[in-house]
Amino acid sequence: MYRNILIVSDNFFLINAFQSLVEGINGIDVSYTCSKSNIALLENKLLKVKIEPIELKKNYLEVIKKYDLVFSLHCKQLFPNELVHSVKCINVHPGLNPYNRGWFPQVFSILNVMKAGATIHEIDEQLDHGAIIAQKEIIIEKWDTSLTAYNKIQAAEIELLKENLPSILEGNYKSNHAKEEGNVNLKKDFNALCVIDLEKQVTMNEAIDYLRAMTHGHYKNAYFIDKETEKKVFVSIDLKPESENY
Ligand code: 0FX
């Protein structure tokens, strides 16, 4: 059984959910950390745990000495190879590996119609790539935006943690490598997507899919530049399926 567990996370919701899941388990010691730059999380009064900043690139040797299991629950930092090779590191990822590994998987799944969901996997040297412990697919409906798809994915992540945490802590889980390498999207791919080319000709179907992929609550994603004022104009979309509101 793993006893000294480190959580590295930049996600409020997942930290609190993890804490609720481990609350009653005896014999384990769980420490919670986030990126140094995540002031909002470090100062968040609603967090149920004490959280400390960590810089994995600098502090990985201390982590190797102190912990025998490390979880990444949506963490902004890359895990150094030395850490991954020395301690069991596990990632809870908001995508259905190997489809759309990397940045904001559901955004790309809306656009390229690849499967979406949540995956718990061992961390290796490549992005969202290690042996898969468990995964859950979510269905993206035609009226889902990035936000509504993401909410389904977070719910799937919690379900996966509930189902798999006992065997992960015991170290007796099974894991399998994905049969394909899949595809990877990076932050720069998302940034490039944000720029709307007003002259581009697309079908209404493509336009709606693009806008719902880029719509995520208050985030200002897709934009065009107004020629006269040279201001950025941000664009999002509101979709309501008939059964919900009519
Ligand atoms: O927890 P998380 O999903 O993101 C975290 C890390 O911040 C990120 O670096 C890491 N790749 C990921 C696995 O874990 O929260 P978030 O608020 O950064 O992003 C959540 C969703 O919000 C994302 O899937 C798409 C949307 N979003 C986010 C940002 C920052 C946008 O639409 N636009 C944005 O500018």
Boltz pocket constraint, residues with backbone or C-beta under 6 A from the ligand:
constraints:
  - pocket:
      binder: B
      contacts: [[A, 10], [A, 11], [A, 73], [A, 74], [A, 75], [A, 76], [A, 92], [A, 93], [A, 94], [A, 102], [A, 103], [A, 104], [A, 105], [A, 106], [A, 146], [A, 150], [A, 214], [A, 215], [A, 216], [A, 219], [A, 220], [A, 221]]
      max_distance: 6.0
